[in-house]
Every structure is written in C-alpha cells, then in structure tokens.
Amino acid sequence: MHYVYLLKSEHYPKKQYVGLARDLKQRLLDHNRGQSPHTAKFYQWVLVAYFAFSCDKTAIAFEKYLKSGSGRAFAKRHFYHKS
C-alpha cells in the first residue's frame, strides 16, 4: 500500500505537513526522531489523517493535490479544524 498522510506539529500547531510513504509507522517514527530535514525543526508530530492507495500513481497524484492551494484548503477545512 501507498499512504498519503497529514501531520500536525504538537508544539507548533500551525505547522502542518503532507507526505507519502510505503511504511506509515516507520515514516512517523522518522519524523518524530528528527530524521526528516523538512520536519525536524517542528517535531513532535501527530498523525491527523492518512489515506491508503493500492496504486502508487494515484497516491502521488493525491499528495500533489493536497500540496496545491485548493488541496491545502480542502485539508484545512476537513482535517485541521480546531477540536
């Protein structure tokens, strides 16, 4: 499976991250160990949502969408709202 995931920083709640991984558990551990240069500065990260795809091309396209302006607005409206 291919996973597209949404993270939110525990200590910097306005910091969000969208990523793609084959092993979601390991990737989240990597983010929280500071092993990703794009997220190390803002860890600890909380998993907000993830989406599983059997096709890598579909997962890549969805990740790309979530990183676009309309995709960020979609994610904010549906997943990053305040609880």
N, CA, C and O atoms as CSV, one atom per row, in Angstrom:
chain,resi,resn,atom,element,x,y,z
A,1,MET,N,N,0.843,-1.186,0.000
A,1,MET,CA,C,0.000,0.000,0.000
A,1,MET,C,C,0.887,1.248,0.000
A,1,MET,O,O,2.042,1.229,0.425
A,2,HIS,N,N,0.299,2.307,-0.487
A,2,HIS,CA,C,0.961,3.616,-0.520
A,2,HIS,C,C,0.094,4.564,0.303
A,2,HIS,O,O,-1.114,4.651,0.086
A,3,TYR,N,N,0.704,5.265,1.236
A,3,TYR,CA,C,-0.036,6.120,2.158
A,3,TYR,C,C,0.285,7.588,1.928
A,3,TYR,O,O,1.447,7.975,1.811
A,4,VAL,N,N,-0.751,8.387,1.866
A,4,VAL,CA,C,-0.619,9.837,1.900
A,4,VAL,C,C,-1.102,10.225,3.289
A,4,VAL,O,O,-2.177,9.809,3.721
A,5,TYR,N,N,-0.304,11.022,3.983
A,5,TYR,CA,C,-0.632,11.310,5.376
A,5,TYR,C,C,-0.534,12.803,5.678
A,5,TYR,O,O,0.190,13.550,5.020
A,6,LEU,N,N,-1.283,13.204,6.691
A,6,LEU,CA,C,-1.301,14.584,7.160
A,6,LEU,C,C,-0.799,14.606,8.595
A,6,LEU,O,O,-1.278,13.856,9.446
A,7,LEU,N,N,0.166,15.469,8.850
A,7,LEU,CA,C,0.709,15.624,10.196
A,7,LEU,C,C,0.473,17.043,10.691
A,7,LEU,O,O,0.312,17.981,9.911
A,8,LYS,N,N,0.459,17.167,12.002
A,8,LYS,CA,C,0.361,18.481,12.651
A,8,LYS,C,C,1.377,18.481,13.785
A,8,LYS,O,O,1.480,17.511,14.536
A,9,SER,N,N,2.124,19.571,13.904
A,9,SER,CA,C,3.117,19.675,14.964
A,9,SER,C,C,2.432,19.846,16.316
A,9,SER,O,O,1.513,20.651,16.463
A,10,GLU,N,N,2.889,19.083,17.293
A,10,GLU,CA,C,2.338,19.181,18.648
A,10,GLU,C,C,2.690,20.513,19.298
A,10,GLU,O,O,1.866,21.103,19.997
A,11,HIS,N,N,3.904,20.985,19.070
A,11,HIS,CA,C,4.392,22.194,19.730
A,11,HIS,C,C,4.165,23.458,18.915
A,11,HIS,O,O,4.178,24.563,19.458
A,12,TYR,N,N,3.961,23.302,17.630
A,12,TYR,CA,C,3.708,24.433,16.730
A,12,TYR,C,C,2.455,24.093,15.918
A,12,TYR,O,O,2.567,23.702,14.756
A,13,PRO,N,N,1.263,24.236,16.509
A,13,PRO,CA,C,0.020,23.755,15.890
A,13,PRO,C,C,-0.275,24.309,14.498
A,13,PRO,O,O,-1.056,23.712,13.757
A,14,LYS,N,N,0.327,25.426,14.132
A,14,LYS,CA,C,0.085,25.966,12.793
A,14,LYS,C,C,0.939,25.282,11.732
A,14,LYS,O,O,0.722,25.477,10.536
A,15,LYS,N,N,1.908,24.484,12.167
A,15,LYS,CA,C,2.776,23.771,11.228
A,15,LYS,C,C,2.126,22.438,10.861
A,15,LYS,O,O,1.790,21.625,11.722
A,16,GLN,N,N,1.966,22.249,9.574
A,16,GLN,CA,C,1.341,21.042,9.048
A,16,GLN,C,C,2.245,20.462,7.981
A,16,GLN,O,O,3.085,21.158,7.411
A,17,TYR,N,N,2.061,19.181,7.719
A,17,TYR,CA,C,2.905,18.509,6.735
A,17,TYR,C,C,2.089,17.443,6.021
A,17,TYR,O,O,1.290,16.740,6.639
A,18,VAL,N,N,2.296,17.331,4.726
A,18,VAL,CA,C,1.677,16.294,3.911
A,18,VAL,C,C,2.804,15.441,3.354
A,18,VAL,O,O,3.777,15.967,2.813
A,19,GLY,N,N,2.676,14.128,3.483
A,19,GLY,CA,C,3.728,13.251,2.992
A,19,GLY,C,C,3.191,11.991,2.352
A,19,GLY,O,O,1.987,11.733,2.338
A,20,LEU,N,N,4.118,11.214,1.822
A,20,LEU,CA,C,3.812,9.970,1.123
A,20,LEU,C,C,4.773,8.910,1.632
A,20,LEU,O,O,5.970,9.171,1.756
A,21,ALA,N,N,4.266,7.714,1.930
A,21,ALA,CA,C,5.134,6.651,2.456
A,21,ALA,C,C,4.579,5.275,2.118
A,21,ALA,O,O,3.381,5.107,1.893
A,22,ARG,N,N,5.465,4.310,2.090
A,22,ARG,CA,C,5.056,2.900,1.950
A,22,ARG,C,C,4.859,2.286,3.339
A,22,ARG,O,O,3.986,1.439,3.527
A,23,ASP,N,N,5.669,2.712,4.307
A,23,ASP,CA,C,5.574,2.208,5.678
A,23,ASP,C,C,5.236,3.397,6.577
A,23,ASP,O,O,6.122,4.130,7.015
A,24,LEU,N,N,3.967,3.573,6.841
A,24,LEU,CA,C,3.496,4.760,7.570
A,24,LEU,C,C,4.023,4.814,9.002
A,24,LEU,O,O,4.442,5.874,9.468
A,25,LYS,N,N,4.005,3.688,9.699
A,25,LYS,CA,C,4.501,3.674,11.084
A,25,LYS,C,C,5.959,4.119,11.147
A,25,LYS,O,O,6.330,4.960,11.966
A,26,GLN,N,N,6.777,3.544,10.274
A,26,GLN,CA,C,8.204,3.879,10.261
A,26,GLN,C,C,8.412,5.347,9.898
A,26,GLN,O,O,9.257,6.024,10.484
A,27,ARG,N,N,7.647,5.830,8.940
A,27,ARG,CA,C,7.799,7.226,8.492
A,27,ARG,C,C,7.441,8.184,9.616
A,27,ARG,O,O,8.119,9.196,9.796
A,28,LEU,N,N,6.393,7.890,10.377
A,28,LEU,CA,C,6.025,8.746,11.510
A,28,LEU,C,C,7.125,8.716,12.570
A,28,LEU,O,O,7.457,9.752,13.147
A,29,LEU,N,N,7.681,7.556,12.827
A,29,LEU,CA,C,8.816,7.462,13.760
A,29,LEU,C,C,9.983,8.314,13.268
A,29,LEU,O,O,10.612,9.020,14.057
A,30,ASP,N,N,10.273,8.249,11.976
A,30,ASP,CA,C,11.365,9.050,11.408
A,30,ASP,C,C,11.113,10.546,11.621
A,30,ASP,O,O,12.018,11.285,12.010
A,31,HIS,N,N,9.884,10.981,11.363
A,31,HIS,CA,C,9.558,12.401,11.574
A,31,HIS,C,C,9.769,12.782,13.038
A,31,HIS,O,O,10.326,13.840,13.330
A,32,ASN,N,N,9.331,11.933,13.948
A,32,ASN,CA,C,9.419,12.260,15.372
A,32,ASN,C,C,10.800,12.059,15.967
A,32,ASN,O,O,11.044,12.453,17.108
A,33,ARG,N,N,11.701,11.457,15.220
A,33,ARG,CA,C,13.102,11.343,15.645
A,33,ARG,C,C,13.961,12.438,15.024
A,33,ARG,O,O,15.174,12.485,15.230
A,34,GLY,N,N,13.313,13.319,14.260
A,34,GLY,CA,C,14.050,14.409,13.636
A,34,GLY,C,C,14.862,13.986,12.433
A,34,GLY,O,O,15.818,14.670,12.069
A,35,GLN,N,N,14.508,12.872,11.800
A,35,GLN,CA,C,15.289,12.340,10.692
A,35,GLN,C,C,14.854,12.843,9.323
A,35,GLN,O,O,15.409,12.433,8.303
A,36,SER,N,N,13.872,13.722,9.295
A,36,SER,CA,C,13.447,14.322,8.028
A,36,SER,C,C,13.790,15.806,8.066
A,36,SER,O,O,13.311,16.526,8.943
A,37,PRO,N,N,14.608,16.273,7.135
A,37,PRO,CA,C,15.036,17.681,7.181
A,37,PRO,C,C,13.876,18.673,7.097
A,37,PRO,O,O,13.971,19.784,7.619
A,38,HIS,N,N,12.783,18.279,6.443
A,38,HIS,CA,C,11.655,19.200,6.282
A,38,HIS,C,C,10.813,19.324,7.543
A,38,HIS,O,O,10.089,20.306,7.707
A,39,THR,N,N,10.895,18.344,8.432
A,39,THR,CA,C,10.028,18.366,9.617
A,39,THR,C,C,10.786,18.371,10.941
A,39,THR,O,O,10.172,18.536,11.995
A,40,ALA,N,N,12.085,18.196,10.909
A,40,ALA,CA,C,12.873,18.045,12.141
A,40,ALA,C,C,12.705,19.222,13.098
A,40,ALA,O,O,12.643,19.037,14.313
A,41,LYS,N,N,12.633,20.398,12.560
A,41,LYS,CA,C,12.579,21.608,13.380
A,41,LYS,C,C,11.297,21.703,14.219
A,41,LYS,O,O,11.282,22.366,15.256
A,42,PHE,N,N,10.241,21.051,13.779
A,42,PHE,CA,C,8.936,21.226,14.427
A,42,PHE,C,C,8.387,19.958,15.079
A,42,PHE,O,O,7.192,19.887,15.366
A,43,TYR,N,N,9.247,18.944,15.321
A,43,TYR,CA,C,8.706,17.730,15.918
A,43,TYR,C,C,8.410,17.963,17.397
A,43,TYR,O,O,9.059,18.817,18.001
A,44,GLN,N,N,7.537,17.306,17.967
A,44,GLN,CA,C,6.816,16.077,17.772
A,44,GLN,C,C,5.607,16.300,16.853
A,44,GLN,O,O,4.946,17.337,16.892
A,45,TRP,N,N,5.351,15.275,16.021
A,45,TRP,CA,C,4.264,15.317,15.056
A,45,TRP,C,C,3.155,14.356,15.450
A,45,TRP,O,O,3.401,13.277,15.989
A,46,VAL,N,N,1.931,14.775,15.168
A,46,VAL,CA,C,0.754,13.957,15.432
A,46,VAL,C,C,0.128,13.617,14.085
A,46,VAL,O,O,-0.018,14.487,13.226
A,47,LEU,N,N,-0.236,12.371,13.905
A,47,LEU,CA,C,-0.913,11.949,12.688
A,47,LEU,C,C,-2.357,12.434,12.731
A,47,LEU,O,O,-3.105,12.087,13.645
A,48,VAL,N,N,-2.744,13.231,11.749
A,48,VAL,CA,C,-4.095,13.783,11.677
A,48,VAL,C,C,-4.995,12.865,10.855
A,48,VAL,O,O,-6.120,12.570,11.257
A,49,ALA,N,N,-4.500,12.417,9.710
A,49,ALA,CA,C,-5.272,11.539,8.828
A,49,ALA,C,C,-4.319,10.839,7.879
A,49,ALA,O,O,-3.209,11.310,7.633
A,50,TYR,N,N,-4.762,9.714,7.349
A,50,TYR,CA,C,-3.993,9.065,6.293
A,50,TYR,C,C,-4.953,8.400,5.313
A,50,TYR,O,O,-6.091,8.070,5.647
A,51,PHE,N,N,-4.459,8.218,4.106
A,51,PHE,CA,C,-5.241,7.651,3.025
A,51,PHE,C,C,-4.399,6.561,2.387
A,51,PHE,O,O,-3.231,6.784,2.068
A,52,ALA,N,N,-4.980,5.388,2.198
A,52,ALA,CA,C,-4.255,4.247,1.644
A,52,ALA,C,C,-4.664,4.035,0.186
A,52,ALA,O,O,-5.847,4.052,-0.154
A,53,PHE,N,N,-3.658,3.834,-0.662
A,53,PHE,CA,C,-3.878,3.614,-2.082
A,53,PHE,C,C,-3.117,2.371,-2.513
A,53,PHE,O,O,-1.985,2.150,-2.083
A,54,SER,N,N,-3.729,1.568,-3.353
A,54,SER,CA,C,-3.012,0.399,-3.876
A,54,SER,C,C,-2.120,0.791,-5.053
A,54,SER,O,O,-1.141,0.107,-5.348
A,55,CYS,N,N,-2.456,1.882,-5.717
A,55,CYS,CA,C,-1.699,2.331,-6.884
A,55,CYS,C,C,-0.805,3.517,-6.516
A,55,CYS,O,O,-1.293,4.528,-6.009
A,56,ASP,N,N,0.490,3.399,-6.768
A,56,ASP,CA,C,1.415,4.475,-6.411
A,56,ASP,C,C,1.127,5.765,-7.180
A,56,ASP,O,O,1.300,6.855,-6.634
A,57,LYS,N,N,0.697,5.661,-8.423
A,57,LYS,CA,C,0.424,6.863,-9.215
A,57,LYS,C,C,-0.751,7.650,-8.636
A,57,LYS,O,O,-0.740,8.881,-8.649
A,58,THR,N,N,-1.747,6.956,-8.137
A,58,THR,CA,C,-2.895,7.624,-7.519
A,58,THR,C,C,-2.465,8.304,-6.229
A,58,THR,O,O,-2.879,9.430,-5.955
A,59,ALA,N,N,-1.644,7.636,-5.438
A,59,ALA,CA,C,-1.148,8.216,-4.185
A,59,ALA,C,C,-0.319,9.466,-4.457
A,59,ALA,O,O,-0.471,10.475,-3.768
A,60,ILE,N,N,0.550,9.405,-5.449
A,60,ILE,CA,C,1.389,10.551,-5.794
A,60,ILE,C,C,0.530,11.719,-6.257
A,60,ILE,O,O,0.785,12.866,-5.889
A,61,ALA,N,N,-0.482,11.431,-7.059
A,61,ALA,CA,C,-1.378,12.489,-7.549
A,61,ALA,C,C,-2.156,13.118,-6.394
A,61,ALA,O,O,-2.353,14.333,-6.373
A,62,PHE,N,N,-2.599,12.305,-5.435
A,62,PHE,CA,C,-3.350,12.844,-4.299
A,62,PHE,C,C,-2.445,13.683,-3.396
A,62,PHE,O,O,-2.860,14.734,-2.907
A,63,GLU,N,N,-1.219,13.225,-3.175
A,63,GLU,CA,C,-0.272,14.023,-2.386
A,63,GLU,C,C,-0.028,15.370,-3.067
A,63,GLU,O,O,-0.021,16.412,-2.412
A,64,LYS,N,N,0.167,15.340,-4.361
A,64,LYS,CA,C,0.389,16.573,-5.118
A,64,LYS,C,C,-0.815,17.513,-4.984
A,64,LYS,O,O,-0.650,18.721,-4.810
A,65,TYR,N,N,-2.023,16.951,-5.066
A,65,TYR,CA,C,-3.232,17.758,-4.891
A,65,TYR,C,C,-3.253,18.395,-3.500
A,65,TYR,O,O,-3.522,19.590,-3.375
A,66,LEU,N,N,-2.973,17.610,-2.452
A,66,LEU,CA,C,-3.026,18.143,-1.086
A,66,LEU,C,C,-1.984,19.230,-0.855
A,66,LEU,O,O,-2.136,20.046,0.054
A,67,LYS,N,N,-0.932,19.252,-1.661
A,67,LYS,CA,C,0.092,20.280,-1.536
A,67,LYS,C,C,-0.215,21.507,-2.396
A,67,LYS,O,O,0.511,22.500,-2.341
A,68,SER,N,N,-1.283,21.442,-3.188
A,68,SER,CA,C,-1.695,22.590,-4.006
A,68,SER,C,C,-2.554,23.528,-3.159
A,68,SER,O,O,-2.949,23.178,-2.047
A,69,GLY,N,N,-2.834,24.685,-3.672
A,69,GLY,CA,C,-3.658,25.654,-2.945
A,69,GLY,C,C,-5.030,25.114,-2.594
A,69,GLY,O,O,-5.460,25.224,-1.445
A,70,SER,N,N,-5.725,24.533,-3.559
A,70,SER,CA,C,-7.063,24.015,-3.280
A,70,SER,C,C,-6.993,22.780,-2.380
A,70,SER,O,O,-7.893,22.552,-1.572
A,71,GLY,N,N,-5.935,21.989,-2.512
A,71,GLY,CA,C,-5.764,20.822,-1.648
A,71,GLY,C,C,-5.484,21.209,-0.207
A,71,GLY,O,O,-5.986,20.572,0.720
A,72,ARG,N,N,-4.680,22.255,-0.014
A,72,ARG,CA,C,-4.432,22.749,1.349
A,72,ARG,C,C,-5.723,23.269,1.973
A,72,ARG,O,O,-5.980,23.038,3.155
A,73,ALA,N,N,-6.534,23.969,1.185
A,73,ALA,CA,C,-7.813,24.473,1.685
A,73,ALA,C,C,-8.732,23.308,2.052
A,73,ALA,O,O,-9.407,23.352,3.081
A,74,PHE,N,N,-8.761,22.277,1.227
A,74,PHE,CA,C,-9.559,21.077,1.496
A,74,PHE,C,C,-9.123,20.423,2.804
A,74,PHE,O,O,-9.956,20.115,3.656
A,75,ALA,N,N,-7.821,20.212,2.962
A,75,ALA,CA,C,-7.294,19.568,4.172
A,75,ALA,C,C,-7.588,20.406,5.408
A,75,ALA,O,O,-7.970,19.869,6.448
A,76,LYS,N,N,-7.415,21.699,5.300
A,76,LYS,CA,C,-7.677,22.576,6.439
A,76,LYS,C,C,-9.150,22.515,6.846
A,76,LYS,O,O,-9.474,22.442,8.031
A,77,ARG,N,N,-10.022,22.545,5.862
A,77,ARG,CA,C,-11.466,22.544,6.120
A,77,ARG,C,C,-11.921,21.224,6.726
A,77,ARG,O,O,-12.787,21.212,7.601
A,78,HIS,N,N,-11.346,20.110,6.271
A,78,HIS,CA,C,-11.845,18.809,6.691
A,78,HIS,C,C,-11.032,18.088,7.765
A,78,HIS,O,O,-11.563,17.230,8.470
A,79,PHE,N,N,-9.747,18.430,7.893
A,79,PHE,CA,C,-8.906,17.666,8.818
A,79,PHE,C,C,-8.171,18.482,9.865
A,79,PHE,O,O,-7.890,17.975,10.951
A,80,TYR,N,N,-7.855,19.730,9.566
A,80,TYR,CA,C,-7.072,20.527,10.512
A,80,TYR,C,C,-7.923,21.493,11.323
A,80,TYR,O,O,-7.384,22.377,11.990
A,81,HIS,N,N,-9.222,21.342,11.278
A,81,HIS,CA,C,-10.071,22.254,12.041
A,81,HIS,C,C,-9.801,22.096,13.532
A,81,HIS,O,O,-9.285,21.070,13.977
A,82,LYS,N,N,-10.149,23.100,14.279
A,82,LYS,CA,C,-9.907,23.059,15.736
A,82,LYS,C,C,-10.919,22.135,16.380
A,82,LYS,O,O,-12.098,22.149,16.024
A,83,SER,N,N,-10.458,21.324,17.337
A,83,SER,CA,C,-11.372,20.406,18.034
A,83,SER,C,C,-11.946,21.045,19.264
A,83,SER,O,O,-12.734,20.419,19.973
